[in-house]
Amino acid sequence: MAGRTQEPRGFPRQVLESGQSLLVLFAGVLLVAAVAQTAANGVRDVQAALVFGALIAFGELLRLNMPGDREAAPIATAGALAYALLLRVGDHMAVVGAQQVIAVAAIGMIIGALPHLAVGRPARLAGMAARLLAVACVAGVFRPLADGTVIARHWWSELPVMISLVILAWLVEAVIAALIRADALRGRFGVTLLDELRVQLPLGSAIGASALLIVFAAEVMGLAAVAVFTAPLLVTQVALRRYTGIRATYLQTVRALARVTEIGGYVEPGHSARVSRLAVTVGRELGMSEPELLQLEYAALMHDIGQLSLRDPIPGGATVLVVGDEQRRIAEYGAEVIQQARVLDSVADIVRRQSDPCRPADHSPPPPLSSRIIRAANAFDDLVGSSVESTRSAAAVERLSLDTASEYDPRVVEALSRVVSRRSVVGA
């Protein structure tokens, strides 16, 4: 199974690529239509278009990767939203059509993405398309209102409409991102959407606030407001980049620590990584949230670290073959080691309870779901190892199914069976 550990490839990847292609195609058609109409009608307020276009390009150049391999371009998004909501620049009205807003935003995004392509980075067209569609929704609703007489020329009547449209843009981008992630990870859309909203809420609030500040400050300061009120968002983006880097380093450290048992010959090479990926996939199948999946990943990577307490390694590192008391002693020692970090207490508890049966004989509370998942995933990999034979995988699942009365959670084994079946189809 070592060669199949990334799980949803093949058919799921085709579904994902098809959905992303449709999204990018729709955004491309929108871009062509917007540019054509803008060229036919002529560009209004060229100076504002150039300033906001440059800001959007600069934001795309500085786009960042957030936790969960998410992409964000806070400055570009704030600039595009501000341009879509712009009412006045200094002492004159900003008469900008929705099509011009879309054209300027799209061209700015493309220009900002070119340096990434030049150095071999991925284009991330789906993310750009999602941001463009969100801006298009705002421009399509607000520009007719702003260019007409629907909105009174007072900030207290304009602000509620703007806030509502900023929230709309945030929701549109979050829903599109959740659809893409749900297809990519074969997760439940409801859970994926909640994760997306939770992750994007702080940054989305900063983006929306920056866009609104630029809009209202432009009336007093002119286009200089674009630079002044982009600076706080730039600081926020730098902080987010550092946080993402620290989190990535933290995960790499945990992975390196997990390999100690492999280097010492206590488990087979690749065992911890396989169990981790399988456990996370099963957890996602059961609808676990992203923070829960992160804890599950940490615990699964370090689930066998307690084997370092053994005088003689277990043959093949297969803890499923040893008696329950020995399994619990290994889990307890591993939990004690993890607790020394002082920041992974919940992970230590998951590791400690991984050897407990799903239905304890003394009627005590069952172990956490993450512990039950690791128990099943570890047993499966102990029986299958790096083999990709579907018959061997099926036999391992069947063996686990025979112990669902007390040892293994039936729901977990059923989810594991579905995951293994999908892998078998992909590998066929």
C-alpha positions in Angstrom: 0.0 0.0 0.0 3.0 2.3 0.2 2.5 3.3 -3.5 -1.2 4.1 -2.9 -0.9 6.2 0.2 -2.1 9.4 -1.3 -5.5 7.7 -1.7 -7.9 9.7 -3.8 -6.2 9.6 -7.1 -7.4 8.2 -10.4 -11.2 8.6 -10.7 -11.4 11.2 -7.8 -8.6 13.2 -9.4 -10.5 13.1 -12.8 -13.6 14.5 -11.0 -11.5 17.2 -9.4 -9.8 18.2 -12.6 -13.1 18.3 -14.4 -14.7 20.6 -11.8 -11.6 22.9 -11.8 -11.6 23.0 -15.5 -15.2 24.1 -15.6 -14.5 26.7 -13.0 -11.5 28.1 -14.9 -13.4 27.9 -18.2 -16.3 29.9 -16.8 -13.9 32.5 -15.4 -12.2 32.7 -18.7 -15.4 33.3 -20.6 -16.3 36.0 -18.0 -12.9 37.6 -18.6 -13.2 37.7 -22.4 -16.7 39.1 -22.2 -15.6 41.8 -19.7 -12.5 42.8 -21.7 -14.6 43.0 -24.9 -17.3 45.2 -23.4 -14.8 47.4 -21.6 -12.9 47.9 -24.9 -16.1 48.7 -26.7 -17.3 51.2 -24.1 -13.9 52.7 -23.4 -12.0 52.6 -20.0 -13.4 55.1 -17.5 -11.2 56.7 -14.9 -7.9 55.3 -16.3 -5.9 56.4 -13.3 -8.0 54.5 -10.8 -8.0 51.4 -13.0 -4.2 51.5 -13.2 -3.7 51.9 -9.5 -6.1 49.2 -8.5 -4.9 46.9 -11.2 -1.3 47.4 -10.0 -2.5 46.6 -6.4 -4.2 43.4 -7.5 -1.1 42.3 -9.4 1.1 43.1 -6.4 -1.3 41.0 -4.2 -1.2 38.1 -6.6 2.6 38.2 -6.6 2.6 38.0 -2.8 -0.1 35.3 -2.5 0.5 32.7 0.2 -0.2 29.1 1.1 -2.3 28.7 4.3 -2.7 25.6 6.4 -4.2 22.7 4.6 -2.5 23.6 1.3 -4.9 26.5 0.8 -4.1 29.5 -1.3 -4.9 33.0 -0.5 -4.1 36.4 -2.0 -5.3 38.9 0.7 -4.0 42.1 -0.8 -5.3 41.2 -4.3 -8.7 40.3 -3.0 -9.0 43.4 -0.9 -7.9 45.6 -3.8 -10.4 44.0 -6.2 -13.3 44.3 -3.7 -12.4 47.9 -3.0 -12.4 48.7 -6.7 -15.8 47.0 -7.1 -17.2 49.0 -4.1 -15.5 52.3 -5.0 -17.9 55.3 -4.9 -15.8 58.5 -4.9 -12.1 59.4 -5.5 -11.5 62.7 -4.0 -14.1 65.2 -5.2 -15.4 63.2 -8.2 -17.7 60.2 -8.5 -16.2 56.9 -9.5 -18.3 55.8 -12.5 -17.0 52.3 -13.1 -19.1 49.6 -14.8 -19.1 46.0 -13.5 -17.5 44.8 -16.6 -14.5 47.1 -16.1 -14.1 45.9 -12.6 -14.0 42.3 -13.7 -11.6 43.1 -16.5 -9.2 45.1 -14.3 -9.3 42.4 -11.6 -8.7 39.6 -14.0 -5.8 41.3 -15.8 -4.2 42.3 -12.6 -4.4 38.7 -11.3 -2.9 37.3 -14.5 0.0 39.8 -14.4 0.6 39.0 -10.8 0.7 35.3 -11.5 3.3 35.5 -14.4 6.3 35.7 -12.1 5.1 32.5 -10.3 4.9 30.7 -13.7 8.4 32.1 -14.6 10.0 30.4 -11.7 8.1 27.1 -12.2 5.4 27.5 -9.5 1.9 26.2 -10.2 -0.5 28.7 -11.7 -3.3 28.0 -9.2 -5.9 28.9 -11.8 -8.8 27.5 -9.7 -8.0 29.8 -6.8 -7.7 32.8 -9.1 -11.0 31.9 -10.8 -12.7 31.6 -7.4 -11.5 35.1 -6.4 -12.6 36.5 -9.7 -16.1 35.1 -9.4 -16.4 36.4 -5.9 -15.4 39.9 -7.1 -17.7 39.6 -10.1 -20.7 38.8 -7.8 -20.0 42.0 -5.8 -19.5 44.2 -8.9 -22.5 42.8 -10.6 -24.7 43.7 -7.7 -23.1 46.9 -6.4 -22.1 48.8 -9.6 -25.7 49.2 -10.9 -26.7 50.5 -7.5 -23.8 52.9 -7.2 -24.1 54.3 -10.7 -27.8 54.8 -10.3 -29.8 56.5 -7.6 -30.6 53.5 -5.4 -27.9 54.1 -2.8 -28.1 57.5 -1.1 -24.8 59.4 -0.9 -24.4 58.9 2.8 -22.0 56.5 4.5 -24.7 55.1 6.8 -26.8 54.0 3.9 -23.8 52.7 1.8 -22.0 50.8 4.6 -24.7 48.1 5.3 -24.9 47.2 1.6 -21.1 47.1 1.3 -20.7 44.8 4.3 -23.4 42.5 3.0 -21.6 42.2 -0.4 -18.2 41.6 1.3 -19.8 38.8 3.2 -21.3 37.5 0.0 -17.9 37.5 -1.7 -16.3 35.6 1.3 -19.1 33.0 1.2 -18.8 32.5 -2.6 -15.0 32.0 -2.4 -15.4 29.7 0.6 -18.1 27.5 -1.0 -16.0 27.1 -4.2 -12.9 26.2 -2.2 -15.0 23.7 -0.2 -16.3 22.1 -3.3 -12.8 21.7 -4.7 -11.4 20.3 -1.4 -14.4 17.9 -0.9 -13.7 16.4 -4.4 -9.9 16.3 -3.8 -10.1 14.7 -0.4 -13.4 12.7 -0.8 -14.6 14.5 2.3 -18.1 15.4 3.3 -19.0 18.8 1.8 -20.8 20.0 5.0 -17.7 19.3 7.1 -15.4 20.7 4.5 -17.4 23.9 4.2 -17.3 24.4 8.0 -13.6 23.9 8.0 -13.2 26.4 5.1 -15.3 29.0 6.9 -13.4 28.5 10.1 -10.0 28.9 8.5 -11.0 31.8 6.3 -13.0 33.8 8.8 -10.1 35.7 10.4 -8.4 36.5 7.1 -11.7 37.2 5.4 -12.5 39.8 8.1 -9.2 41.5 7.6 -9.7 41.5 3.8 -13.2 42.9 4.1 -12.2 45.6 6.6 -9.3 46.7 4.5 -11.5 46.9 1.4 -14.0 49.1 3.2 -11.3 51.3 4.6 -9.9 51.9 1.2 -13.3 52.7 -0.3 -14.2 55.4 2.3 -10.6 56.8 2.7 -10.4 57.3 -1.1 -13.1 60.0 -0.8 -10.8 62.0 1.5 -7.3 61.0 0.5 -7.8 60.1 -3.1 -5.9 57.1 -4.6 -3.2 57.5 -1.9 -5.6 55.6 0.4 -4.8 52.4 -1.6 -1.2 52.4 -0.4 -1.9 53.6 3.2 -4.6 51.1 4.0 -3.0 48.2 2.3 0.0 48.3 4.7 -1.9 46.7 7.7 -3.0 43.9 5.5 0.5 43.4 4.3 1.7 43.0 8.0 -1.1 40.5 8.6 0.0 38.5 5.6 3.6 38.4 6.7 2.4 37.1 10.1 0.3 34.4 8.4 3.2 33.4 6.3 5.3 32.9 9.4 2.6 31.0 11.1 2.2 28.7 8.1 5.9 28.1 8.0 6.1 27.3 11.7 3.2 24.8 11.4 4.9 23.1 8.5 8.1 22.9 10.4 6.3 21.4 13.4 4.7 18.7 11.3 8.1 17.9 9.7 9.6 17.6 13.2 6.8 15.1 14.2 7.4 13.1 11.1 11.1 13.0 11.8 10.5 11.9 15.4 8.2 9.1 14.1 10.9 7.7 12.0 13.1 6.9 15.0 11.2 3.6 15.4 11.9 2.7 11.8 15.6 3.7 12.0 15.9 1.6 15.2 14.4 -1.4 13.5 11.3 -1.6 15.7 8.8 -1.2 12.8 8.9 -1.7 9.1 10.1 1.3 6.9 7.1 3.5 6.0 4.8 2.0 8.6 4.1 5.2 10.5 3.5 7.2 7.4 1.2 4.6 6.0 -0.8 4.3 9.2 -1.0 8.1 9.4 -2.3 8.6 5.9 -4.8 5.7 6.2 -6.0 7.0 9.6 -6.6 10.5 8.3 -8.4 9.1 5.3 -10.7 7.0 7.5 -11.2 10.0 9.8 -12.3 12.1 6.9 -14.6 9.4 5.7 -16.2 9.5 9.2 -16.7 13.3 9.0 -14.0 14.5 11.4 -13.2 18.2 11.2 -9.8 19.5 10.1 -8.4 20.3 13.7 -9.4 16.7 14.7 -7.7 15.3 11.6 -4.5 17.2 12.4 -4.4 15.7 15.9 -5.2 12.3 14.4 -2.3 12.7 12.0 0.2 13.6 14.8 -1.0 10.7 17.0 -0.9 8.2 14.1 2.6 9.3 13.2 3.9 8.7 16.7 1.6 5.8 17.7 4.5 3.3 17.8 7.0 5.5 19.6 6.4 3.5 22.8 8.1 0.5 21.2 11.4 2.1 22.0 10.9 0.8 25.6 11.1 -2.8 24.4 14.3 -4.7 25.0 13.8 -6.8 21.9 11.8 -5.5 19.0 8.5 -7.2 18.0 9.0 -9.2 14.8 8.0 -6.9 12.0 6.9 -4.3 14.6 3.4 -5.8 14.4 1.8 -4.9 17.7 -1.4 -6.6 16.6 0.3 -9.9 17.2 1.2 -9.2 20.9 -1.1 -9.6 23.9 -3.3 -6.7 25.1 -1.3 -6.0 28.2 1.9 -5.5 26.2 0.0 -3.3 23.7 -1.2 -1.1 26.5 2.2 -0.8 28.1 3.7 0.3 24.7 0.9 2.9 24.3 1.3 4.2 27.8 5.1 4.7 27.4 4.5 6.4 24.0 2.0 8.8 25.6 4.5 9.7 28.4 7.1 10.5 25.8 4.7 12.7 23.8 3.6 14.5 27.0 7.1 15.7 27.5 6.5 18.2 24.7 4.0 20.0 27.0 1.9 21.1 24.0 0.5 17.7 22.7 -1.5 16.5 25.7 -4.5 15.7 23.6 -2.3 13.8 21.1 -0.8 11.9 24.1 -4.2 10.9 25.3 -5.1 9.5 21.8 -1.9 7.5 21.7 -2.5 6.2 25.3 -6.0 5.0 24.5 -5.2 3.4 21.1 -4.8 -0.1 22.6 -8.1 0.0 24.4 -10.9 -2.1 23.0 -13.8 -0.2 21.6 -16.1 -1.8 24.2 -14.2 -2.1 27.4 -15.2 -5.1 29.6 -15.5 -2.9 32.7 -18.1 -0.7 30.9 -15.8 2.3 31.2 -16.1 5.1 28.6 -14.9 3.9 25.1 -11.6 5.4 23.8 -11.8 8.5 21.6 -12.7 8.1 18.0 -9.2 9.0 16.9 -7.8 6.2 19.1 -10.2 3.7 17.6 -9.2 4.8 14.1 -5.5 4.4 14.9 -6.1 1.0 16.4 -7.8 -0.3 13.2 -5.4 1.4 10.8 -2.4 0.1 12.7 -3.7 -3.5 12.7 -4.5 -3.2 9.0 -1.0 -2.1 8.1 0.5 -4.7 10.5 -1.3 -7.4 8.4 -0.8 -5.9 5.0 2.4 -3.8 5.2 3.5 -2.3 1.9 1.6 -4.9 -0.2 -0.7 -3.6 -2.9 -2.5 -6.9 -3.4 -6.3 -6.4 -3.2 -6.8 -10.0 -1.9 -4.5 -9.4 1.0 -6.2 -6.1 1.9 -9.6 -7.7 1.7 -8.4 -10.5 4.0 -7.1 -8.0 6.5 -10.4 -6.1 6.5 -12.3 -9.4 7.0 -10.1 -10.3 9.9 -10.8 -6.9 11.6 -14.5 -7.3 10.9 -14.5 -10.6 13.0 -13.3 -8.6 16.0 -15.8 -5.7 15.9 -17.8 -7.2 18.8 -15.3 -5.8 21.3 -11.8 -4.9 19.8 -12.6 -2.7 16.8 -15.2 -0.1 16.2 -17.7 -1.4 13.6 -18.1 2.1 12.1 -14.3 2.5 11.8 -13.9 -0.9 10.2 -16.7 -0.2 7.7 -15.1 3.2 6.8 -11.7 1.4 6.5 -13.4 -1.1 4.2 -14.7 1.6 1.9 -11.3 3.3 1.7 -9.6 0.1 0.9 -12.2 -0.7 -1.8 -11.6 2.6 -3.4 -7.9 2.1 -3.4 -8.4 -1.3 -5.0 -10.5 0.2 -7.8 -7.9 3.0 -8.4 -5.1 0.5 -8.5 -7.0 -1.9 -10.8 
